[in-house]
Amino acid sequence: MSLHATILTIFPEIFPGFLGTSLTGKALKEGLWSYNAVNIRDYAFDKHGSVDDTPCGGGAGMIMRPDVLGEAIEHNHSGGKIIYMSPKGKPLTQAKVRELSMLDEVTVICGRFEGIDERVIEEYGIEEISIGDYVLTGGEQAAMIMLDAVIRLLPGVLGNAASTENESFEDGLLEYPQYTRPIEWKGRKVPEILLSGHHENIAKWQRQQALQITEKRRPDLLEKNT
């Protein structure tokens, strides 16, 4: 199974960016995923490659035109979900990442300016996804973050499927603390329980630590699971 991502952007040269390095870059070379970065300006109707216009009703900034973006979608979307990276979208979660990792194809729209015409979202049944409660200069960075999270879950990318089982958010909790050698460093020692070899007690300790950390840092996660 592999994933193909069609990325609609006015800056196709940004891609693959950091997705071309490390494990995601290796996976790209091995064909575990692929991408096509499409320049939305190629579908503009004037010689200037205009893709935006002033907002109806007034307001600051510019809005991406529905006719231009619609042409880009219709010429390049061939299946799977269409996702628009938007600060007003639903928050990206590990559950959503897992869902997306099951797809063969996905089309990702990288917005710019003040956003895209709402009619495009309605016409194509586009799903809006946010990576956090803040605003970026464009959707390209957000798209790469989302794709990174998805690609690492594809079969063969991490090499060991168990690597993702106990990570933060997989079971609704933040991950427990991790340690390695040396056993003592700057007067700080690895917790004795982790050196005991008693797997059942270690698992209980890890669960307890995960609960404590989640309660302290993200109590909202515990509320969702009660």
C-alpha positions in Angstrom: 0.0 0.0 0.0 1.3 3.5 -0.9 -0.1 7.0 -0.6 -0.2 9.6 -3.4 -0.6 13.2 -2.4 -1.7 15.9 -4.9 -0.8 19.2 -3.4 -2.4 22.4 -4.8 -0.3 25.5 -4.0 1.0 28.7 -5.5 4.5 27.7 -4.3 5.1 24.2 -5.7 8.8 24.6 -5.3 8.4 24.4 -1.5 7.8 20.6 -1.8 8.8 18.1 -0.7 10.7 20.3 1.8 11.5 18.4 4.9 9.4 15.5 3.7 12.3 14.7 1.4 14.6 14.0 4.3 14.9 11.4 7.0 12.4 8.6 7.1 9.8 10.3 5.0 12.5 11.0 2.4 13.6 7.4 2.4 10.0 6.3 2.0 9.6 8.7 -0.9 12.6 7.2 -2.7 11.3 3.7 -2.0 7.9 4.5 -3.4 5.9 4.1 -0.2 4.4 7.5 -1.0 4.5 9.9 -3.8 3.4 13.5 -4.5 2.6 15.9 -7.2 2.9 19.6 -6.4 0.5 21.6 -8.7 0.8 25.3 -9.3 -2.7 26.8 -8.9 -1.5 29.8 -11.0 -1.3 27.4 -14.0 -5.1 27.6 -14.1 -5.5 31.3 -13.9 -7.4 33.1 -16.7 -5.1 36.0 -17.3 -1.5 36.5 -18.3 -0.5 37.6 -14.8 -1.5 34.3 -13.2 -4.0 36.0 -10.9 -5.6 33.6 -8.4 -7.2 36.0 -5.9 -9.6 38.9 -5.7 -11.0 41.3 -3.1 -13.5 39.9 -0.6 -17.2 40.5 -1.3 -18.7 42.7 1.4 -15.4 44.4 2.2 -12.6 43.4 4.5 -8.8 43.1 4.6 -6.7 40.9 2.4 -7.6 38.8 -0.7 -9.6 35.7 -1.3 -8.6 32.8 -3.6 -11.0 32.7 -6.6 -13.4 29.8 -6.9 -13.1 29.5 -10.7 -9.3 29.3 -10.7 -9.0 26.9 -7.7 -12.0 24.9 -9.1 -10.1 24.4 -12.3 -7.0 23.2 -10.5 -9.1 20.7 -8.4 -11.0 19.3 -11.4 -7.8 18.8 -13.5 -5.8 17.1 -10.7 -8.1 15.4 -8.2 -8.5 11.8 -9.1 -9.8 10.2 -5.9 -9.7 10.2 -2.1 -10.4 13.1 0.2 -9.8 16.7 -0.6 -8.4 18.5 2.4 -8.0 22.3 2.9 -5.5 23.3 5.5 -7.4 26.0 7.4 -7.2 27.6 10.9 -11.0 27.2 11.1 -10.9 23.5 10.4 -11.2 20.7 12.9 -8.0 20.1 14.9 -5.7 17.4 13.5 -5.6 14.4 15.8 -3.8 11.1 15.8 -7.1 9.4 15.1 -7.5 11.5 12.0 -3.9 10.9 11.0 -4.6 7.1 11.2 -7.7 7.5 9.1 -5.8 9.4 6.4 -3.0 6.8 6.4 -5.5 4.3 5.2 -6.1 6.2 1.9 -4.5 5.6 -1.4 -4.9 9.2 -2.6 -5.4 12.6 -1.0 -5.6 16.1 -2.4 -4.4 18.9 -0.2 -5.2 22.5 -0.8 -2.7 25.0 0.6 -4.4 28.3 1.1 -2.9 31.8 1.0 -4.1 35.3 1.5 -7.3 35.4 3.7 -8.5 32.0 2.6 -10.5 30.5 -0.3 -14.0 31.1 -1.5 -16.5 29.2 0.6 -18.3 27.9 -2.5 -15.2 25.8 -3.3 -15.5 24.0 0.0 -19.2 23.4 -0.5 -18.9 22.3 -4.2 -16.3 19.6 -3.7 -17.1 18.5 -0.1 -13.8 19.6 1.1 -12.7 18.7 4.7 -11.0 21.5 6.6 -8.2 20.6 8.9 -6.2 22.8 11.4 -2.9 22.0 12.9 -3.4 24.4 15.8 -4.9 27.6 17.1 -2.6 30.0 15.3 -2.3 31.4 11.8 0.6 30.8 9.3 1.5 32.7 6.2 0.2 29.8 4.1 -1.0 26.3 4.2 2.2 24.7 2.8 3.8 24.3 6.2 0.6 22.9 7.7 0.3 20.4 4.8 3.8 19.1 5.3 3.2 18.6 9.0 0.0 16.7 8.4 1.6 14.6 5.6 4.6 13.8 7.9 2.3 12.5 10.5 0.4 10.4 8.0 3.4 9.1 6.1 5.2 7.7 9.2 2.2 5.4 9.8 2.3 3.9 6.3 3.4 0.3 6.3 7.2 -0.1 5.9 8.1 3.6 6.8 9.1 3.0 10.4 10.2 -0.6 9.9 8.6 -1.6 13.2 4.9 -1.3 13.5 5.2 -1.5 17.3 7.0 1.9 17.2 3.7 3.7 17.0 1.6 1.7 19.5 2.6 3.6 22.7 3.1 7.1 21.4 1.3 10.2 22.6 -2.3 10.3 21.7 -2.5 6.7 20.4 -4.6 5.7 23.5 -5.8 9.2 24.4 -2.9 9.9 26.7 0.4 11.6 26.4 3.4 9.3 26.3 5.2 8.2 29.4 8.9 9.3 30.0 11.6 7.4 28.1 15.2 6.6 29.1 18.3 5.0 27.7 22.0 4.5 28.7 24.0 5.7 30.5 22.0 4.5 33.6 23.3 7.5 35.6 23.8 11.0 34.1 24.6 14.2 35.9 23.4 12.6 39.2 20.1 11.5 37.6 19.3 7.8 37.4 17.0 5.8 35.2 14.0 4.7 37.4 14.8 1.3 39.0 11.5 -0.2 37.8 12.7 0.1 34.2 15.8 -2.0 35.0 13.9 -4.7 36.9 13.0 -6.8 33.8 9.4 -7.3 35.2 7.4 -6.4 32.2 4.0 -6.3 33.9 5.2 -3.9 36.6 7.0 -1.8 34.0 3.7 -1.6 31.9 1.8 -0.5 35.0 4.4 2.2 35.8 4.3 3.5 32.3 0.6 3.7 32.3 0.6 5.5 35.7 3.2 8.0 34.4 1.2 8.6 31.2 -1.9 9.4 33.3 0.0 11.8 35.6 1.6 13.6 32.7 -1.7 13.9 30.8 -3.5 15.1 33.9 -0.8 17.8 34.4 -0.3 19.0 30.9 -3.4 18.1 28.9 -6.4 17.5 31.3 -8.7 18.0 28.4 -7.6 14.7 26.9 -8.7 12.9 30.1 -12.1 14.7 30.0 -12.6 13.4 26.5 -12.1 9.8 27.6 -14.4 9.9 30.7 
